[in-house]
Structure formats: C-alpha cells, structure tokens
C-alpha cells in the first residue's frame, strides 16, 4: 500500500460505484471496492489496475453483519486506516406501485440494504475513519428522497411512485444530518449526494446522465477541503461546483 488517501466504495463493481472508484483512483487515491459478488468484484479491481489505479477488492455484503466485520478486519490489516467512505450500494423496486398498495416485504428489503445496511457499514468502518486525518463520509442519496421536491407539482419526479425507495433515501438524509453533527468536532465531514438520473442498471438506459457525470458529486464531496460543508445534501451544479438540494 502507498501513502495515498484510501477510499472504500460499496457496491463498486459496476455503475456509479465503479466509476467513482475510477475517478478517485485517477486522482491518486487507493480504492477498495466493496462488493458482494467475489468474481465481479475481483474483475472490477483488475480492470482498474489495468488502467494504472491502485484498486483492491474486499468481499462485502452490507446486509450481513459477519461480512461487514470481516471486511473491516481485511481493510484494517492492509491499510490501517480509511480516509473516505462512500456508501453507494443500494437497490430499488416498486417504481410503478402507488404507495397505497406497495408491497410491505419489498419495502422492508429496500430498507435492509439502503438504510440499515448503510448504517451498519458506516458504524463498522468509523473506527478506521477516525484514525485518518479529516476523513470524509458520503452517502449516495436521491432526489426522490427529498420531501420538498416530492411535494413540488412542477418537479420532473412528480409522477414517480417508489415510496419505499424514496423513504429509504429520506432516512439516509436524516442519518447524514445526525451523524454530521456528532462528528463535527472531529473534522470528519458527512454529506449526502444526489447523482441525478443516471444510465445504470437501476436508472435505465434512457436516463439522461452518464455514469461519469453521475459520479462527479460523490467525488467532489469525498475530496472536500477543510473549508467544505458538512451535514448537507448536494447535487452537481454547472461547472466545478455543487448545489444544495432541498430536504
């Protein structure tokens, strides 16, 4: 391992997670790809290394406490600390179901990954983040988790249902705000990122943004300087800047 900053990205074998790892690696960071599937995660790390990036795979199922503990031990043994944690792993369902009939079990499954799994990973890796100087935590949220946007009849998402998915991201936004307050005096910045509608397996091929564009906001939040914000919800604005999203 090198003295470069060390980042862990969950759900990093494809889509926004993989691209986030690629962009951070291109900046000289060492990247850990936390992936549930060993074969896909190993291949993703090999693909990044082929491009000159210091990439490593760690098996990580965020819904499994034993898997999370093992991942922490593996990263700690080789990297000793963690500068950046990007919680990217997530699932979605119920996009066409109205909230009055959305399946309860499906909603529970969404929360198990998007909220409980994400909190589990963050709590488990926090000791390694505390060993770093000015660590950064980024939660991949969504505009669908914005209550103010949900109530805006002029918003492009007005007709979208996805109550379970949206609520899981709203919960993540609250966790972002609460954790940022707790860690404020420790110099650890905590923010939520909205990548927008991105052409991934989840977003669909017709989504207007590329994965390269979708990863930009997470990378910006992960590399904030000491004057950067904490406890916020952001999307990428025009040019090299960020814009706050309404809660």
C-alpha positions, 0 to 999 in steps of 0.5 A, spaced: 500 500 500 502 507 498 501 513 502 495 515 498 488 517 501 484 510 501 477 510 499 472 504 500 466 504 495 460 499 496 457 496 491 463 498 486 463 493 481 459 496 476 455 503 475 456 509 479 460 505 484 465 503 479 466 509 476 467 513 482 472 508 484 475 510 477 475 517 478 478 517 485 483 512 483 485 517 477 486 522 482 491 518 486 487 515 491 487 507 493 480 504 492 477 498 495 471 496 492 466 493 496 462 488 493 458 482 494 459 478 488 467 475 489 468 474 481 465 481 479 468 484 484 475 481 483 474 483 475 472 490 477 479 491 481 483 488 475 480 492 470 482 498 474 489 496 475 489 495 468 488 502 467 494 504 472 489 505 479 491 502 485 484 498 486 483 492 491 477 488 492 474 486 499 468 481 499 462 485 502 455 484 503 452 490 507 446 486 509 450 481 513 453 483 519 459 477 519 461 480 512 461 487 514 466 485 520 470 481 516 471 486 511 473 491 516 478 486 519 481 485 511 481 493 510 484 494 517 490 489 516 492 492 509 491 499 510 490 501 517 486 506 516 480 509 511 480 516 509 473 516 505 467 512 505 462 512 500 456 508 501 453 507 494 450 500 494 443 500 494 437 497 490 430 499 488 423 496 486 416 498 486 417 504 481 410 503 478 406 501 485 402 507 488 404 507 495 397 505 497 398 498 495 406 497 495 408 491 497 410 491 505 416 485 504 419 489 498 419 495 502 422 492 508 428 489 503 429 496 500 430 498 507 435 492 509 440 494 504 439 502 503 438 504 510 440 499 515 445 496 511 448 503 510 448 504 517 451 498 519 457 499 514 458 506 516 458 504 524 463 498 522 468 502 518 468 509 523 473 506 527 478 506 521 475 513 519 477 516 525 484 514 525 485 518 518 486 525 518 479 529 516 476 523 513 470 524 509 463 520 509 458 520 503 452 517 502 449 516 495 442 519 496 436 521 491 432 526 489 426 522 490 428 522 497 427 529 498 420 531 501 420 538 498 421 536 491 416 530 492 411 535 494 413 540 488 407 539 482 412 542 477 418 537 479 420 532 473 419 526 479 412 528 480 409 522 477 414 517 480 411 512 485 417 508 489 415 510 496 419 505 499 425 507 495 424 514 496 423 513 504 429 509 504 433 515 501 429 520 506 432 516 512 439 516 509 438 524 509 436 524 516 442 519 518 447 524 514 444 530 518 445 526 525 451 523 524 454 530 521 453 533 527 456 528 532 462 528 528 463 535 527 468 536 532 472 531 529 473 534 522 470 528 519 465 531 514 458 527 512 454 529 506 449 526 502 449 526 494 444 526 489 447 523 482 441 525 478 438 520 473 443 516 471 444 510 465 445 504 470 442 498 471 437 501 476 436 508 472 435 505 465 438 506 459 434 512 457 436 516 463 439 522 461 446 522 465 452 518 464 455 514 469 461 519 469 457 525 470 453 521 475 459 520 479 462 527 479 458 529 486 460 523 490 467 525 488 467 532 489 464 531 496 469 525 498 475 530 496 472 536 500 477 541 503 477 543 510 473 549 508 467 544 505 460 543 508 458 538 512 451 535 514 448 537 507 445 534 501 448 536 494 447 535 487 452 537 481 451 544 479 454 547 472 461 547 472 466 545 478 461 546 483 455 543 487 448 545 489 444 544 495 438 540 494 432 541 498 430 536 504 
